[in-house]
Amino acid sequence: MIPKLAMENELPEDSLGAQVRRRLIAAAQDRQDVDLVIMANEINFAHGTGILMSRILAELPSYVLFRAFDHWGGMQVVEPTADFVLHRYSQDRQTIAGFVASRLPPYAPRSIFSVPYTREDVVMALTAKAMTGAPLVIWVMDDNCLSNEGIPLALMRELVLAADARFVISDVMRATYEAHFGLPFWVLPPLVARRFIRTEPCLPPPQEEPLRGAIVGNIWHQAWLEDAIEALSGVEVPIEWYTSSNDLHFLKYTDADLARAGIVIKNDLTHDEIAVRVERSAFILVPSFSGTETDGHAAAIGRLSLPSKMPFVTATAGTPFLVLTNGESGAADYVRTFDLGEVAAYDQEAIIAAINRIADPDKQYRVRERSFAIAPALDVTGLHGFLVDAARNRSLTDDRFELLFSTASLAGRERSDCSIMQC
């Protein structure tokens, strides 16, 4: 509703005040209702955040994107109505705020959806919230404030306090963020397009087939690859790595290194061929936090984030996981919470024992049946509306993710009925 600026008879029709009034009313009436999305970079398939956001935004008729940088030449897979790019690093807050303020006037935001990762995109989100008062949703996929200075802590706290709904990607991240910021967060895991979700459980591979594992997509850190190669050497279980050159460009390895660990890269298969081979694998290997990372940010990714491929495999194949970690990690917590496989240290004996447990036919059936039962809750359909409703109400109207992540460690905590303002 447009505020009443003046009564018709308060100013002479030809006065400057009346002219300004008419321009203000016309501008307000011409503003376009939109949903704002604020991110560090483009929304495309070159990075996990872009993949997840593309699934959410595919349902929207339109949206306006504010982002800090161009990392992939401006390539978008879900084209925004308008795409505003800051481009430069290390601009002062006033300059960033001015960038947003000069571009927002044509739009009337219904909502603001922020995926915080850099100082610049956080300032843009705070500016949009201050200018419009629209419901603000934040979804932290990768921590860049507690373990690193990508987002200054004071600035992140400001965003957390300004948000009307706060989501994080894993239960481990929730516990960490709630302990640090002293405010409640909700878990929002990576979700999957409905067309990919299985409609019946996947059968285990035939027992007469040789035991085989698989790696799907990227391994996020060089240390994890090196530690996995060392630990897998001598295990003598072949592992096929379904990946692309885009996933491998930042990793250093030789074919001889991979062969020592029983790993063979398969980058010439179609998606349908990969899907069949993933289903017929005994396990999906997921290297995560190893403790040998050289920077805190990499360690935080391993400890707190949940790789998007894991819920995708759960919903589409149901193949058990073998997570490698030398401590707590988001990937290990996911497997333990839902009993979807095994967790082992980067140690040859521990890995062999875990593979033997996974190979048990009864375990194969149980994990695949459990994955099938979980899969409907991982449907991305209607998610943007769910997020906006949570922000408008400052509480959850749909508690499917809270119910999904009701683990033993949260026993007795009535989270699904909890207003974000009252907790």
NORHUNOR-V289444 format. One record per pair of residues at least 4 apart in sequence whose ideal C-beta (glycine too) atoms are under 6 Angstrom apart, sorted by sequence separation. I is the first residue (numbers start at 1). J is the second residue. If there is no record, write none. Layout:
i = <I & I>
j = <J & J>
//
This chain:
i = <6 & 11 & 53 & 70 & 91 & 97 & 100 & 128 & 143 & 144 & 151 & 169 & 173 & 174 & 177 & 192 & 205 & 223 & 228 & 243 & 253 & 269 & 300 & 301 & 309 & 312 & 313 & 325 & 333 & 382 & 389 & 399 & 406 & 13 & 91 & 151 & 168 & 192 & 219 & 243 & 258 & 269 & 293 & 335 & 345 & 418 & 11 & 44 & 45 & 57 & 116 & 144 & 145 & 168 & 219 & 293 & 313 & 335 & 344 & 390 & 11 & 43 & 129 & 144 & 178 & 325 & 344 & 145 & 177 & 323 & 335 & 389 & 168 & 323 & 43 & 344 & 43 & 114 & 145 & 174 & 332 & 323 & 342 & 386 & 86 & 174 & 289 & 402 & 288 & 289 & 321 & 402 & 6 & 65 & 70 & 342 & 5 & 64 & 112 & 171 & 342 & 63 & 64 & 112 & 168 & 399 & 64 & 65 & 66 & 67 & 68 & 62 & 84 & 166 & 167 & 321 & 322 & 326 & 58 & 321 & 322 & 323 & 326 & 57 & 160 & 167 & 320 & 112 & 116 & 241 & 324 & 54 & 109 & 111 & 239 & 244 & 377 & 54 & 96 & 100 & 111 & 112 & 113 & 114 & 115 & 213 & 238 & 239 & 240 & 241 & 242 & 243 & 306 & 307 & 310 & 395 & 109 & 138 & 237 & 305 & 394 & 2 & 37 & 41 & 46 & 211 & 212 & 213 & 214 & 215 & 216 & 225 & 240 & 303 & 304 & 394 & 96 & 100 & 104 & 117 & 136 & 233 & 302 & 340 & 377 & 394 & 35 & 36 & 37 & 38 & 39 & 40 & 41 & 44 & 100 & 136 & 137 & 138 & 139 & 140 & 141 & 229 & 233 & 306 & 122 & 135 & 218 & 222 & 232 & 284 & 34 & 41 & 42 & 93 & 97 & 217 & 44 & 44 & 118 & 119 & 229 & 242 & 322 & 42 & 43 & 44 & 122 & 129 & 42 & 86 & 43 & 284 & 286 & 288 & 291 & 126 & 289 & 290 & 122 & 283 & 284 & 285 & 286 & 287 & 288 & 279 & 281 & 289 & 320 & 278 & 283 & 289 & 278 & 288 & 64 & 288 & 286 & 239 & 320 & 139 & 68 & 318 & 68 & 68 & 318 & 318 & 290 & 314 & 66 & 228 & 314 & 315 & 224 & 227 & 315 & 214 & 227 & 224 & 214 & 223 & 311 & 213 & 216 & 219 & 212 & 223 & 213 & 214 & 215 & 223 & 337 & 211 & 213 & 34 & 36 & 32 & 33 & 35 & 205 & 283 & 35 & 36 & 37 & 38 & 39 & 282 & 31 & 33 & 40 & 202 & 221 & 282 & 40 & 40 & 39 & 38 & 38 & 38 & 36 & 49 & 217 & 216 & 228 & 234 & 202 & 231 & 202 & 231 & 235 & 231 & 235 & 190 & 197 & 237 & 227 & 192 & 196 & 231 & 190 & 189 & 192 & 173 & 172 & 169 & 170 & 169 & 52 & 55 & 148 & 211 & 147 & 148 & 147 & 147 & 143 & 172 & 142 & 170 & 204 & 143 & 172 & 171 & 142 & 202 & 201 & 201 & 201 & 198 & 197 & 194 & 192 & 191 & 193 & 194 & 191 & 188 & 187 & 187 & 165 & 165 & 164 & 164 & 171 & 184 & 184 & 137 & 137 & 52 & 135 & 135 & 48 & 111 & 55 & 56 & 56>
j = <10 & 15 & 57 & 74 & 95 & 101 & 104 & 132 & 147 & 148 & 155 & 173 & 177 & 178 & 181 & 196 & 209 & 227 & 232 & 247 & 257 & 273 & 304 & 305 & 313 & 316 & 317 & 329 & 337 & 386 & 393 & 403 & 410 & 18 & 96 & 156 & 173 & 197 & 224 & 248 & 263 & 274 & 298 & 340 & 350 & 423 & 17 & 50 & 51 & 63 & 122 & 150 & 151 & 174 & 225 & 299 & 319 & 341 & 350 & 396 & 18 & 50 & 136 & 151 & 185 & 332 & 351 & 153 & 185 & 331 & 343 & 397 & 177 & 332 & 53 & 354 & 54 & 125 & 156 & 185 & 343 & 335 & 354 & 398 & 99 & 187 & 302 & 415 & 302 & 303 & 335 & 416 & 21 & 80 & 85 & 357 & 21 & 80 & 128 & 187 & 358 & 80 & 81 & 129 & 185 & 416 & 82 & 83 & 84 & 85 & 86 & 81 & 103 & 185 & 186 & 340 & 341 & 345 & 78 & 341 & 342 & 343 & 346 & 78 & 181 & 188 & 341 & 134 & 138 & 263 & 346 & 77 & 132 & 134 & 262 & 267 & 400 & 78 & 120 & 124 & 135 & 136 & 137 & 138 & 139 & 237 & 262 & 263 & 264 & 265 & 266 & 267 & 330 & 331 & 334 & 419 & 134 & 163 & 262 & 330 & 419 & 28 & 63 & 67 & 72 & 237 & 238 & 239 & 240 & 241 & 242 & 251 & 266 & 329 & 330 & 420 & 123 & 127 & 131 & 144 & 163 & 260 & 329 & 367 & 404 & 421 & 63 & 64 & 65 & 66 & 67 & 68 & 69 & 72 & 128 & 164 & 165 & 166 & 167 & 168 & 169 & 257 & 261 & 334 & 151 & 164 & 247 & 251 & 261 & 313 & 64 & 71 & 72 & 123 & 127 & 247 & 75 & 76 & 150 & 151 & 261 & 274 & 354 & 75 & 76 & 77 & 155 & 162 & 76 & 120 & 78 & 319 & 321 & 323 & 326 & 162 & 325 & 326 & 159 & 320 & 321 & 322 & 323 & 324 & 325 & 317 & 319 & 327 & 358 & 317 & 322 & 329 & 319 & 329 & 107 & 331 & 331 & 285 & 367 & 188 & 118 & 368 & 120 & 121 & 371 & 372 & 346 & 371 & 124 & 287 & 374 & 375 & 287 & 290 & 378 & 278 & 292 & 290 & 281 & 290 & 378 & 281 & 284 & 287 & 281 & 292 & 283 & 284 & 285 & 293 & 407 & 282 & 285 & 107 & 109 & 107 & 108 & 110 & 280 & 358 & 111 & 112 & 113 & 114 & 115 & 358 & 108 & 110 & 117 & 279 & 298 & 359 & 118 & 121 & 121 & 121 & 124 & 125 & 128 & 141 & 309 & 309 & 324 & 348 & 317 & 346 & 318 & 347 & 351 & 348 & 352 & 308 & 315 & 355 & 346 & 312 & 316 & 351 & 311 & 311 & 315 & 304 & 304 & 305 & 306 & 306 & 190 & 193 & 296 & 359 & 296 & 297 & 297 & 300 & 300 & 330 & 301 & 330 & 364 & 304 & 333 & 333 & 305 & 368 & 368 & 369 & 372 & 375 & 375 & 379 & 378 & 378 & 380 & 381 & 380 & 401 & 401 & 405 & 390 & 391 & 391 & 394 & 405 & 420 & 423 & 387 & 391 & 308 & 391 & 392 & 308 & 388 & 380 & 383 & 384>
//
